[in-house]
Amino acid sequence: MKLEKWLHSSMKIEMTDGRTLVGSFVCTDRDNNIILGSCTEHLRPDGNTFSIL
């Protein structure tokens, strides 16, 4: 399986709402959501979640 090479790898995931999650890849669920272990959440320093163009 292609995902096996990522098992226990450190991952940084940037969410569409501006949050960043950093953790260890554990698996995906049946809806293809990524499951991270030992995860920490980081918010943008400016507090803005949307950029205005």
CHARMM internal coordinates of N, CA and C (Angstrom, degrees):
IC EDIT
DIST 1 N 1 CA 1.4632
DIST 1 CA 1 C 1.5301
ANGL 1 N 1 CA 1 C 108.98
DIST 1 C 2 N 1.3071
ANGL 1 CA 1 C 2 N 116.94
DIHE 1 N 1 CA 1 C 2 N 140.61
DIST 2 N 2 CA 1.4597
ANGL 1 C 2 N 2 CA 122.36
DIHE 1 CA 1 C 2 N 2 CA -176.21
DIST 2 CA 2 C 1.5268
ANGL 2 N 2 CA 2 C 113.22
DIHE 1 C 2 N 2 CA 2 C -66.25
DIST 2 C 3 N 1.3263
ANGL 2 CA 2 C 3 N 117.78
DIHE 2 N 2 CA 2 C 3 N -30.04
DIST 3 N 3 CA 1.4649
ANGL 2 C 3 N 3 CA 120.83
DIHE 2 CA 2 C 3 N 3 CA -177.23
DIST 3 CA 3 C 1.5322
ANGL 3 N 3 CA 3 C 112.90
DIHE 2 C 3 N 3 CA 3 C -76.33
DIST 3 C 4 N 1.3034
ANGL 3 CA 3 C 4 N 117.69
DIHE 3 N 3 CA 3 C 4 N -17.94
DIST 4 N 4 CA 1.4662
ANGL 3 C 4 N 4 CA 120.82
DIHE 3 CA 3 C 4 N 4 CA -177.49
DIST 4 CA 4 C 1.5188
ANGL 4 N 4 CA 4 C 112.40
DIHE 3 C 4 N 4 CA 4 C -59.63
DIST 4 C 5 N 1.3236
ANGL 4 CA 4 C 5 N 118.46
DIHE 4 N 4 CA 4 C 5 N -33.08
DIST 5 N 5 CA 1.4684
ANGL 4 C 5 N 5 CA 120.85
DIHE 4 CA 4 C 5 N 5 CA -179.49
DIST 5 CA 5 C 1.5362
ANGL 5 N 5 CA 5 C 111.62
DIHE 4 C 5 N 5 CA 5 C -67.27
DIST 5 C 6 N 1.3427
ANGL 5 CA 5 C 6 N 117.43
DIHE 5 N 5 CA 5 C 6 N -19.70
DIST 6 N 6 CA 1.4590
ANGL 5 C 6 N 6 CA 121.51
DIHE 5 CA 5 C 6 N 6 CA 179.08
DIST 6 CA 6 C 1.5225
ANGL 6 N 6 CA 6 C 113.34
DIHE 5 C 6 N 6 CA 6 C -90.86
DIST 6 C 7 N 1.3244
ANGL 6 CA 6 C 7 N 117.82
DIHE 6 N 6 CA 6 C 7 N -8.19
DIST 7 N 7 CA 1.4584
ANGL 6 C 7 N 7 CA 121.62
DIHE 6 CA 6 C 7 N 7 CA -177.61
DIST 7 CA 7 C 1.5207
ANGL 7 N 7 CA 7 C 111.04
DIHE 6 C 7 N 7 CA 7 C -53.51
DIST 7 C 8 N 1.3199
ANGL 7 CA 7 C 8 N 116.68
DIHE 7 N 7 CA 7 C 8 N 128.62
DIST 8 N 8 CA 1.4634
ANGL 7 C 8 N 8 CA 125.17
DIHE 7 CA 7 C 8 N 8 CA 178.83
DIST 8 CA 8 C 1.5318
ANGL 8 N 8 CA 8 C 113.47
DIHE 7 C 8 N 8 CA 8 C 66.86
DIST 8 C 9 N 1.3276
ANGL 8 CA 8 C 9 N 118.03
DIHE 8 N 8 CA 8 C 9 N 11.15
DIST 9 N 9 CA 1.4596
ANGL 8 C 9 N 9 CA 121.50
DIHE 8 CA 8 C 9 N 9 CA 175.80
DIST 9 CA 9 C 1.5238
ANGL 9 N 9 CA 9 C 109.71
DIHE 8 C 9 N 9 CA 9 C -79.40
DIST 9 C 10 N 1.3068
ANGL 9 CA 9 C 10 N 116.13
DIHE 9 N 9 CA 9 C 10 N 146.70
DIST 10 N 10 CA 1.4604
ANGL 9 C 10 N 10 CA 121.18
DIHE 9 CA 9 C 10 N 10 CA 176.08
DIST 10 CA 10 C 1.5260
ANGL 10 N 10 CA 10 C 108.33
DIHE 9 C 10 N 10 CA 10 C -74.27
DIST 10 C 11 N 1.3442
ANGL 10 CA 10 C 11 N 116.21
DIHE 10 N 10 CA 10 C 11 N 132.64
DIST 11 N 11 CA 1.4617
ANGL 10 C 11 N 11 CA 121.17
DIHE 10 CA 10 C 11 N 11 CA -178.80
DIST 11 CA 11 C 1.5152
ANGL 11 N 11 CA 11 C 110.58
DIHE 10 C 11 N 11 CA 11 C -130.84
DIST 11 C 12 N 1.3189
ANGL 11 CA 11 C 12 N 114.63
DIHE 11 N 11 CA 11 C 12 N 146.84
DIST 12 N 12 CA 1.4644
ANGL 11 C 12 N 12 CA 122.47
DIHE 11 CA 11 C 12 N 12 CA 174.07
DIST 12 CA 12 C 1.5190
ANGL 12 N 12 CA 12 C 105.75
DIHE 11 C 12 N 12 CA 12 C -120.11
DIST 12 C 13 N 1.3355
ANGL 12 CA 12 C 13 N 116.65
DIHE 12 N 12 CA 12 C 13 N 119.99
DIST 13 N 13 CA 1.4578
ANGL 12 C 13 N 13 CA 121.61
DIHE 12 CA 12 C 13 N 13 CA -177.05
DIST 13 CA 13 C 1.5252
ANGL 13 N 13 CA 13 C 108.69
DIHE 12 C 13 N 13 CA 13 C -118.13
DIST 13 C 14 N 1.3238
ANGL 13 CA 13 C 14 N 116.20
DIHE 13 N 13 CA 13 C 14 N 123.58
DIST 14 N 14 CA 1.4552
ANGL 13 C 14 N 14 CA 121.52
DIHE 13 CA 13 C 14 N 14 CA 178.72
DIST 14 CA 14 C 1.5220
ANGL 14 N 14 CA 14 C 108.44
DIHE 13 C 14 N 14 CA 14 C -97.44
DIST 14 C 15 N 1.3355
ANGL 14 CA 14 C 15 N 115.79
DIHE 14 N 14 CA 14 C 15 N 118.91
DIST 15 N 15 CA 1.4603
ANGL 14 C 15 N 15 CA 122.10
DIHE 14 CA 14 C 15 N 15 CA -177.97
DIST 15 CA 15 C 1.5290
ANGL 15 N 15 CA 15 C 109.87
DIHE 14 C 15 N 15 CA 15 C -84.58
DIST 15 C 16 N 1.3323
ANGL 15 CA 15 C 16 N 116.55
DIHE 15 N 15 CA 15 C 16 N 157.53
DIST 16 N 16 CA 1.4651
ANGL 15 C 16 N 16 CA 120.59
DIHE 15 CA 15 C 16 N 16 CA -179.32
DIST 16 CA 16 C 1.5239
ANGL 16 N 16 CA 16 C 112.73
DIHE 15 C 16 N 16 CA 16 C -67.56
DIST 16 C 17 N 1.3371
ANGL 16 CA 16 C 17 N 117.84
DIHE 16 N 16 CA 16 C 17 N -19.28
DIST 17 N 17 CA 1.4703
ANGL 16 C 17 N 17 CA 120.29
DIHE 16 CA 16 C 17 N 17 CA 179.96
DIST 17 CA 17 C 1.5274
ANGL 17 N 17 CA 17 C 112.72
DIHE 16 C 17 N 17 CA 17 C -90.44
DIST 17 C 18 N 1.3463
ANGL 17 CA 17 C 18 N 116.85
DIHE 17 N 17 CA 17 C 18 N 7.93
DIST 18 N 18 CA 1.4582
ANGL 17 C 18 N 18 CA 120.25
DIHE 17 CA 17 C 18 N 18 CA 175.60
DIST 18 CA 18 C 1.5190
ANGL 18 N 18 CA 18 C 115.14
DIHE 17 C 18 N 18 CA 18 C 99.17
DIST 18 C 19 N 1.3123
ANGL 18 CA 18 C 19 N 118.14
DIHE 18 N 18 CA 18 C 19 N -11.21
DIST 19 N 19 CA 1.4639
ANGL 18 C 19 N 19 CA 120.23
DIHE 18 CA 18 C 19 N 19 CA 178.15
DIST 19 CA 19 C 1.5208
ANGL 19 N 19 CA 19 C 109.90
DIHE 18 C 19 N 19 CA 19 C -77.78
DIST 19 C 20 N 1.3264
ANGL 19 CA 19 C 20 N 115.46
DIHE 19 N 19 CA 19 C 20 N 152.79
DIST 20 N 20 CA 1.4561
ANGL 19 C 20 N 20 CA 122.09
DIHE 19 CA 19 C 20 N 20 CA 173.70
DIST 20 CA 20 C 1.5134
ANGL 20 N 20 CA 20 C 107.83
DIHE 19 C 20 N 20 CA 20 C -123.15
DIST 20 C 21 N 1.3237
ANGL 20 CA 20 C 21 N 116.35
DIHE 20 N 20 CA 20 C 21 N 130.35
DIST 21 N 21 CA 1.4604
ANGL 20 C 21 N 21 CA 122.26
DIHE 20 CA 20 C 21 N 21 CA 179.20
DIST 21 CA 21 C 1.5181
ANGL 21 N 21 CA 21 C 108.39
DIHE 20 C 21 N 21 CA 21 C -110.97
DIST 21 C 22 N 1.3336
ANGL 21 CA 21 C 22 N 116.58
DIHE 21 N 21 CA 21 C 22 N 133.48
DIST 22 N 22 CA 1.4558
ANGL 21 C 22 N 22 CA 121.83
DIHE 21 CA 21 C 22 N 22 CA 177.97
DIST 22 CA 22 C 1.5180
ANGL 22 N 22 CA 22 C 107.53
DIHE 21 C 22 N 22 CA 22 C -125.51
DIST 22 C 23 N 1.3278
ANGL 22 CA 22 C 23 N 115.96
DIHE 22 N 22 CA 22 C 23 N 126.41
DIST 23 N 23 CA 1.4538
ANGL 22 C 23 N 23 CA 119.59
DIHE 22 CA 22 C 23 N 23 CA -179.30
DIST 23 CA 23 C 1.5075
ANGL 23 N 23 CA 23 C 111.57
DIHE 22 C 23 N 23 CA 23 C -170.69
DIST 23 C 24 N 1.3026
ANGL 23 CA 23 C 24 N 115.65
DIHE 23 N 23 CA 23 C 24 N -172.43
DIST 24 N 24 CA 1.4528
ANGL 23 C 24 N 24 CA 123.28
DIHE 23 CA 23 C 24 N 24 CA -178.33
DIST 24 CA 24 C 1.5299
ANGL 24 N 24 CA 24 C 109.63
DIHE 23 C 24 N 24 CA 24 C -100.70
DIST 24 C 25 N 1.3276
ANGL 24 CA 24 C 25 N 116.94
DIHE 24 N 24 CA 24 C 25 N 126.48
DIST 25 N 25 CA 1.4589
ANGL 24 C 25 N 25 CA 121.79
DIHE 24 CA 24 C 25 N 25 CA -178.88
DIST 25 CA 25 C 1.5234
ANGL 25 N 25 CA 25 C 110.27
DIHE 24 C 25 N 25 CA 25 C -64.26
DIST 25 C 26 N 1.3460
ANGL 25 CA 25 C 26 N 116.19
DIHE 25 N 25 CA 25 C 26 N 124.84
DIST 26 N 26 CA 1.4569
ANGL 25 C 26 N 26 CA 121.66
DIHE 25 CA 25 C 26 N 26 CA 179.17
DIST 26 CA 26 C 1.5270
ANGL 26 N 26 CA 26 C 110.50
DIHE 25 C 26 N 26 CA 26 C -107.14
DIST 26 C 27 N 1.3361
ANGL 26 CA 26 C 27 N 117.06
DIHE 26 N 26 CA 26 C 27 N -50.89
DIST 27 N 27 CA 1.4623
ANGL 26 C 27 N 27 CA 120.91
DIHE 26 CA 26 C 27 N 27 CA -178.57
DIST 27 CA 27 C 1.5209
ANGL 27 N 27 CA 27 C 109.59
DIHE 26 C 27 N 27 CA 27 C -174.87
DIST 27 C 28 N 1.3209
ANGL 27 CA 27 C 28 N 115.88
DIHE 27 N 27 CA 27 C 28 N -175.64
DIST 28 N 28 CA 1.4623
ANGL 27 C 28 N 28 CA 121.93
DIHE 27 CA 27 C 28 N 28 CA 169.29
DIST 28 CA 28 C 1.5237
ANGL 28 N 28 CA 28 C 106.95
DIHE 27 C 28 N 28 CA 28 C -120.75
DIST 28 C 29 N 1.3368
ANGL 28 CA 28 C 29 N 115.77
DIHE 28 N 28 CA 28 C 29 N 154.11
DIST 29 N 29 CA 1.4586
ANGL 28 C 29 N 29 CA 118.85
DIHE 28 CA 28 C 29 N 29 CA 177.04
DIST 29 CA 29 C 1.5307
ANGL 29 N 29 CA 29 C 109.50
DIHE 28 C 29 N 29 CA 29 C -93.39
DIST 29 C 30 N 1.3184
ANGL 29 CA 29 C 30 N 117.29
DIHE 29 N 29 CA 29 C 30 N -177.15
DIST 30 N 30 CA 1.4673
ANGL 29 C 30 N 30 CA 119.71
DIHE 29 CA 29 C 30 N 30 CA -175.95
DIST 30 CA 30 C 1.5250
ANGL 30 N 30 CA 30 C 113.31
DIHE 29 C 30 N 30 CA 30 C -67.58
DIST 30 C 31 N 1.3514
ANGL 30 CA 30 C 31 N 117.79
DIHE 30 N 30 CA 30 C 31 N -16.28
DIST 31 N 31 CA 1.4621
ANGL 30 C 31 N 31 CA 121.52
DIHE 30 CA 30 C 31 N 31 CA 175.93
DIST 31 CA 31 C 1.5292
ANGL 31 N 31 CA 31 C 111.67
DIHE 30 C 31 N 31 CA 31 C -94.73
DIST 31 C 32 N 1.3314
ANGL 31 CA 31 C 32 N 116.80
DIHE 31 N 31 CA 31 C 32 N 8.95
DIST 32 N 32 CA 1.4657
ANGL 31 C 32 N 32 CA 124.45
DIHE 31 CA 31 C 32 N 32 CA -179.75
DIST 32 CA 32 C 1.5312
ANGL 32 N 32 CA 32 C 113.86
DIHE 31 C 32 N 32 CA 32 C 68.60
DIST 32 C 33 N 1.3265
ANGL 32 CA 32 C 33 N 117.89
DIHE 32 N 32 CA 32 C 33 N 23.93
DIST 33 N 33 CA 1.4558
ANGL 32 C 33 N 33 CA 121.41
DIHE 32 CA 32 C 33 N 33 CA 170.85
DIST 33 CA 33 C 1.5173
ANGL 33 N 33 CA 33 C 108.38
DIHE 32 C 33 N 33 CA 33 C -76.31
DIST 33 C 34 N 1.3172
ANGL 33 CA 33 C 34 N 117.05
DIHE 33 N 33 CA 33 C 34 N 143.00
DIST 34 N 34 CA 1.4612
ANGL 33 C 34 N 34 CA 121.27
DIHE 33 CA 33 C 34 N 34 CA 179.01
DIST 34 CA 34 C 1.5230
ANGL 34 N 34 CA 34 C 109.09
DIHE 33 C 34 N 34 CA 34 C -85.43
DIST 34 C 35 N 1.3245
ANGL 34 CA 34 C 35 N 116.10
DIHE 34 N 34 CA 34 C 35 N 133.10
DIST 35 N 35 CA 1.4604
ANGL 34 C 35 N 35 CA 122.30
DIHE 34 CA 34 C 35 N 35 CA 178.24
DIST 35 CA 35 C 1.5260
ANGL 35 N 35 CA 35 C 107.44
DIHE 34 C 35 N 35 CA 35 C -106.06
DIST 35 C 36 N 1.3381
ANGL 35 CA 35 C 36 N 116.22
DIHE 35 N 35 CA 35 C 36 N 121.67
DIST 36 N 36 CA 1.4575
ANGL 35 C 36 N 36 CA 121.84
DIHE 35 CA 35 C 36 N 36 CA 178.70
DIST 36 CA 36 C 1.5198
ANGL 36 N 36 CA 36 C 109.91
DIHE 35 C 36 N 36 CA 36 C -111.29
DIST 36 C 37 N 1.3173
ANGL 36 CA 36 C 37 N 116.70
DIHE 36 N 36 CA 36 C 37 N 140.28
DIST 37 N 37 CA 1.4546
ANGL 36 C 37 N 37 CA 121.95
DIHE 36 CA 36 C 37 N 37 CA 173.65
DIST 37 CA 37 C 1.5148
ANGL 37 N 37 CA 37 C 109.40
DIHE 36 C 37 N 37 CA 37 C -100.65
DIST 37 C 38 N 1.3273
ANGL 37 CA 37 C 38 N 116.94
DIHE 37 N 37 CA 37 C 38 N 155.24
DIST 38 N 38 CA 1.4723
ANGL 37 C 38 N 38 CA 122.23
DIHE 37 CA 37 C 38 N 38 CA 179.84
DIST 38 CA 38 C 1.5230
ANGL 38 N 38 CA 38 C 110.79
DIHE 37 C 38 N 38 CA 38 C 48.21
DIST 38 C 39 N 1.3076
ANGL 38 CA 38 C 39 N 115.53
DIHE 38 N 38 CA 38 C 39 N 51.38
DIST 39 N 39 CA 1.4611
ANGL 38 C 39 N 39 CA 122.76
DIHE 38 CA 38 C 39 N 39 CA -172.61
DIST 39 CA 39 C 1.5361
ANGL 39 N 39 CA 39 C 111.77
DIHE 38 C 39 N 39 CA 39 C -90.90
DIST 39 C 40 N 1.3277
ANGL 39 CA 39 C 40 N 115.34
DIHE 39 N 39 CA 39 C 40 N 140.58
DIST 40 N 40 CA 1.4631
ANGL 39 C 40 N 40 CA 121.03
DIHE 39 CA 39 C 40 N 40 CA 171.92
DIST 40 CA 40 C 1.5222
ANGL 40 N 40 CA 40 C 107.99
DIHE 39 C 40 N 40 CA 40 C -121.39
DIST 40 C 41 N 1.3241
ANGL 40 CA 40 C 41 N 115.55
DIHE 40 N 40 CA 40 C 41 N 149.24
DIST 41 N 41 CA 1.4610
ANGL 40 C 41 N 41 CA 122.27
DIHE 40 CA 40 C 41 N 41 CA -178.68
DIST 41 CA 41 C 1.5189
ANGL 41 N 41 CA 41 C 108.69
DIHE 40 C 41 N 41 CA 41 C -112.02
DIST 41 C 42 N 1.3275
ANGL 41 CA 41 C 42 N 116.42
DIHE 41 N 41 CA 41 C 42 N 135.26
DIST 42 N 42 CA 1.4605
ANGL 41 C 42 N 42 CA 122.17
DIHE 41 CA 41 C 42 N 42 CA 179.59
DIST 42 CA 42 C 1.5194
ANGL 42 N 42 CA 42 C 108.66
DIHE 41 C 42 N 42 CA 42 C -125.15
DIST 42 C 43 N 1.3319
ANGL 42 CA 42 C 43 N 116.53
DIHE 42 N 42 CA 42 C 43 N 135.96
DIST 43 N 43 CA 1.4612
ANGL 42 C 43 N 43 CA 121.84
DIHE 42 CA 42 C 43 N 43 CA 177.87
DIST 43 CA 43 C 1.5157
ANGL 43 N 43 CA 43 C 109.35
DIHE 42 C 43 N 43 CA 43 C -102.52
DIST 43 C 44 N 1.3046
ANGL 43 CA 43 C 44 N 115.99
DIHE 43 N 43 CA 43 C 44 N 157.32
DIST 44 N 44 CA 1.4646
ANGL 43 C 44 N 44 CA 119.93
DIHE 43 CA 43 C 44 N 44 CA 175.60
DIST 44 CA 44 C 1.5264
ANGL 44 N 44 CA 44 C 109.05
DIHE 43 C 44 N 44 CA 44 C -62.53
DIST 44 C 45 N 1.3346
ANGL 44 CA 44 C 45 N 117.41
DIHE 44 N 44 CA 44 C 45 N 139.15
DIST 45 N 45 CA 1.4723
ANGL 44 C 45 N 45 CA 120.49
DIHE 44 CA 44 C 45 N 45 CA -178.32
DIST 45 CA 45 C 1.5198
ANGL 45 N 45 CA 45 C 113.89
DIHE 44 C 45 N 45 CA 45 C -59.70
DIST 45 C 46 N 1.3416
ANGL 45 CA 45 C 46 N 117.70
DIHE 45 N 45 CA 45 C 46 N -33.58
DIST 46 N 46 CA 1.4599
ANGL 45 C 46 N 46 CA 120.47
DIHE 45 CA 45 C 46 N 46 CA -177.53
DIST 46 CA 46 C 1.5219
ANGL 46 N 46 CA 46 C 112.64
DIHE 45 C 46 N 46 CA 46 C -80.89
DIST 46 C 47 N 1.3172
ANGL 46 CA 46 C 47 N 117.41
DIHE 46 N 46 CA 46 C 47 N -10.30
DIST 47 N 47 CA 1.4529
ANGL 46 C 47 N 47 CA 121.23
DIHE 46 CA 46 C 47 N 47 CA 178.73
DIST 47 CA 47 C 1.5097
ANGL 47 N 47 CA 47 C 114.16
DIHE 46 C 47 N 47 CA 47 C 81.23
DIST 47 C 48 N 1.3222
ANGL 47 CA 47 C 48 N 118.26
DIHE 47 N 47 CA 47 C 48 N -8.45
DIST 48 N 48 CA 1.4660
ANGL 47 C 48 N 48 CA 121.89
DIHE 47 CA 47 C 48 N 48 CA 179.11
DIST 48 CA 48 C 1.5193
ANGL 48 N 48 CA 48 C 109.64
DIHE 47 C 48 N 48 CA 48 C -79.89
DIST 48 C 49 N 1.3073
ANGL 48 CA 48 C 49 N 116.65
DIHE 48 N 48 CA 48 C 49 N 135.44
DIST 49 N 49 CA 1.4487
ANGL 48 C 49 N 49 CA 119.93
DIHE 48 CA 48 C 49 N 49 CA 177.85
DIST 49 CA 49 C 1.5229
ANGL 49 N 49 CA 49 C 111.61
DIHE 48 C 49 N 49 CA 49 C -104.38
DIST 49 C 50 N 1.3181
ANGL 49 CA 49 C 50 N 116.97
DIHE 49 N 49 CA 49 C 50 N -11.09
DIST 50 N 50 CA 1.4622
ANGL 49 C 50 N 50 CA 120.06
DIHE 49 CA 49 C 50 N 50 CA 179.27
DIST 50 CA 50 C 1.5267
ANGL 50 N 50 CA 50 C 109.30
DIHE 49 C 50 N 50 CA 50 C -129.38
DIST 50 C 51 N 1.3038
ANGL 50 CA 50 C 51 N 116.72
DIHE 50 N 50 CA 50 C 51 N 143.63
DIST 51 N 51 CA 1.4551
ANGL 50 C 51 N 51 CA 119.42
DIHE 50 CA 50 C 51 N 51 CA 175.46
DIST 51 CA 51 C 1.5282
ANGL 51 N 51 CA 51 C 108.77
DIHE 50 C 51 N 51 CA 51 C -102.38
DIST 51 C 52 N 1.2992
ANGL 51 CA 51 C 52 N 116.04
DIHE 51 N 51 CA 51 C 52 N 139.27
DIST 52 N 52 CA 1.4613
ANGL 51 C 52 N 52 CA 121.93
DIHE 51 CA 51 C 52 N 52 CA -179.87
DIST 52 CA 52 C 1.5184
ANGL 52 N 52 CA 52 C 107.75
DIHE 51 C 52 N 52 CA 52 C -101.37
DIST 52 C 53 N 1.3197
ANGL 52 CA 52 C 53 N 115.74
DIHE 52 N 52 CA 52 C 53 N 125.73
DIST 53 N 53 CA 1.4652
ANGL 52 C 53 N 53 CA 120.19
DIHE 52 CA 52 C 53 N 53 CA -178.69
DIST 53 CA 53 C 1.5011
ANGL 53 N 53 CA 53 C 111.61
DIHE 52 C 53 N 53 CA 53 C -95.25
END
COOR INIT
IC SEED 1 N 1 CA 1 C
IC BUILD
